Amino acid sequence: MGAVPRTLRIAPSLLSADFADLADAIARAEAGGADAFHLDVMDGHFVPNISFGPALVSAVRRRTRRPLDVHLMIERPDRYAKAFVDAGGDTLAFHLEAGVDVAETVRTVRGLGARVGVAIRPETPFERLVPLLDRLDEIMVMSVHPGFSGQEFLPEALPKLRAARTALDALGSPADIVIDGGITTASATEAAAAGATFFVCGNSVFGGGSVEANLREIRSAVDQGAHRALR
């Protein structure tokens, strides 16, 4: 069917922000042009770390009207989907590897009125997502191993982004292709050139210096990569 128009969005990951001054981090990110916010939910089972639950999502919702992209790195995402939608999550992305009935969980999330995404770990082949593509609003390609922030970008994610871009264009689907993990100005350019449209960035935004300036630099890098992809 051919390529569909791409909307490029940047979503700071609040897991990397200062939780003692989260309201200020959100305000600075908005001033820097953040299009959405990414919230990493970890349960200590699906991944070894524990982060936060619906209460923090609700607190963030009260501080911003930007879309909230909730990444459920948890077992039984179907069980907790309603709580996160009620807390203000606009998109819920759960893992293909979470051990649930994926098609049924997609229906559950969509039935709650949220956008739905499926994430894959670095070791999971993109081909496992193909039967689901026409039912998803978001495909999340992990470019680090889920569970901890601060990891370096894994370049083996790039072929998955290219495969996702080709498959979605063939369907005429406007679904977001999310790249999550180790996003810097350099990796943002490469990911955008490979077809990503939604860029989750944590330490590169909140790890030092001006949040606003950091976001502007990532935006420039994304634009450069997207321009390369369209040449």
N, C-alpha and C positions, 0 to 999 in steps of 0.2 A: 504493500500500500504506500510505501515511501515514508520518509522521515516526517515527523510531526514537529511543530515549533517547540523549541526548548526554552523553558524558564529556568534560569540558574539561580539557586538559592544557597545561602550560607547560614548554618545553624550552629552557633557556639554550644559546646557541651558544658552544661553547668556543673558536671562532676569535677571539672578542673578549676572552678571558681572558688572564691573564699566564702565558705558557708556562713561565716560570722558576719559577712557584709554582702549577702546575696542580692539584696535590693539594689545596691550600688552597682554591682557587677552587671545586673540586668539592664539598668539604666544606661551604663556606659556602652554595653553591647548594642543597645538600640540606637544610641547616638552614632555608633560606628557603622550602622547599616545592617545589623542582623535581620535576616528575613524570618527566622524562626528560632526556637530554642530546643535543644536536644537533651533529653533526660534519661540517663542510664540507670535502669532498675536492676539490681543484682540481689540474689537471694541466698548466696553462700552454698548453693547446691548445684545449680546448673553451671555456675562459675564460682571460684573459691572466695571471691570478695562479697561483701555486703554493702549496699549503698543506702537506699531510702525507699519509701513506699508512697502510697497515695497522698499522705498528708503533706509531703514536700511539694508534690505536683500541684496540689491545691493552693499552697502558699505562693508558688511561682505564678499560677493562674491569676491570682489577685494582683500581681505586680506588672503583668504585661498582657496585651491583647494580641501579641504575635502568636502564630500557631505553635503548639507544643507537640513535639515529635518524641513519643515515649518508646524507648527501646527496652523491651522486656527480656532481659537475660535471666530468665527464671524457668523453673519447672512449672507445669500446669498453667500456662498463660491464660487458658480458657477460664480457669477458676477465678482469676483476678481481673479479667478484662473490664467488667462493669465498674469495679472500684476505680480504675484508672480513668475510664471515660467520665464517670461522675465527678472525678477530681479536676477534670478540665483537659484531659488529653485529646488532641485533635486527630492524631495518627497513632495507632499502636502497631509496633513492629515486633513480632515474636520470631523465635528461631525455628528453622526447619528441623534442627536437631533436638528440639525440646521433648520429643517423644509423645506428642499429642497427635490426634487426627487433624492434619493440617487443613484439609478442605473444610471440615466442620468448624475449626477455630476461626478460619477466615469468615465463614458465615456468621459466627457468633459476634465477632468484632463489628462487621458491617451492620448486623442487626441492631447494634447499640448506637448506630449513627456516626461511627468514627471511620476515618480512612484506615485502610489495613495494609500492612507491609509484612514481608517475610525476609529475615536476615539469614545469611549463611556465613559460617566460619571460614577461615582461610583454606582449610583442608577439604571443604565440601565442594564438589564440582558444580558449576553453574547449571549443568544439564538437569540436575534434580529439580530445579525451579521451573523448567520450561512448561510442564503441564499446568502450572498455576498462573502463568503470566497474564492471561486474559481476565483474571479475577483480582488482581492486585493494583493498588494505588502507588506502591512503593516497593522497590527491590533494594535491599541493603546488602552491599558487599563489604564484608569486614576485611580491612587491610592491616589488622593486628589481631592477635588472639584475644578474644573477649575476656574481660574481667578486671583489667587494670589500665589506668591512663598512663601516658608518657612513653609508650612503646614506639619504635620506629616503623615507618611505612614499609609494608611488604610488597615489592613490585609484582609479585605473582597475582596480585589483584587486578592488574591492568588488562590481561586477556579476558577476565570475567566481565569487566566493564564493556569491552568491545563486543563480546558475545551478547551481553544484555542489550546494548544499543542496537545491534543488528536485529535481534529477535523482536524487540519492541517496535522498531520501525517497520518490520514486516507485518506486524499486527496493526499498525497505525495507533498504537497505545501511547497516551500521554503520561504514563506512570513515571514517577521519579526514579532515577537511578542514584541511590545514596552510596557514597563512599565514606566509611567510618573507620578512623584510626590512623594516627601518624600524619595528619594533614598539616603540611607546612606550605610555604609559597612554592617550593619546588615540586612537591608531590601534588599539590592542587592543580598546577599547570598540566602535569602528566595525566592526572585523573580526568580533567576536563577534556583534554585532547582525546582520551579514550572513550568518552561518552557520558561521564557522570554529570548529573544535573543538580545534585543536592550534596553539600559538602559539610560534614560534621568536623568541627575543629575545636580542640580543647586547650592544650598547653600553648599552642601557637597564638591563641587569643589571650588567655589569662595567665600565662606563665611568666610574664615580665614586660615592662614597658607600658605604653599606652594601649589600652584595649581598643580604643577607637582607631588608632593608627595601625595596629595589628590587623584589624578587620579590613581596613582599606587596602592594605598590602595583599591580603589573601584574595580580596575581590579583584584586584588588578591581575593577580596570577591566574585566577579562574577565567577571567575574560580573555587573557592571552591564550590559554589552552583551548578554549571554545573557538576562538578565531582560527587557531591552527586546525581544529577538527573540520571546520567548514570550508577550508581552502581546497 
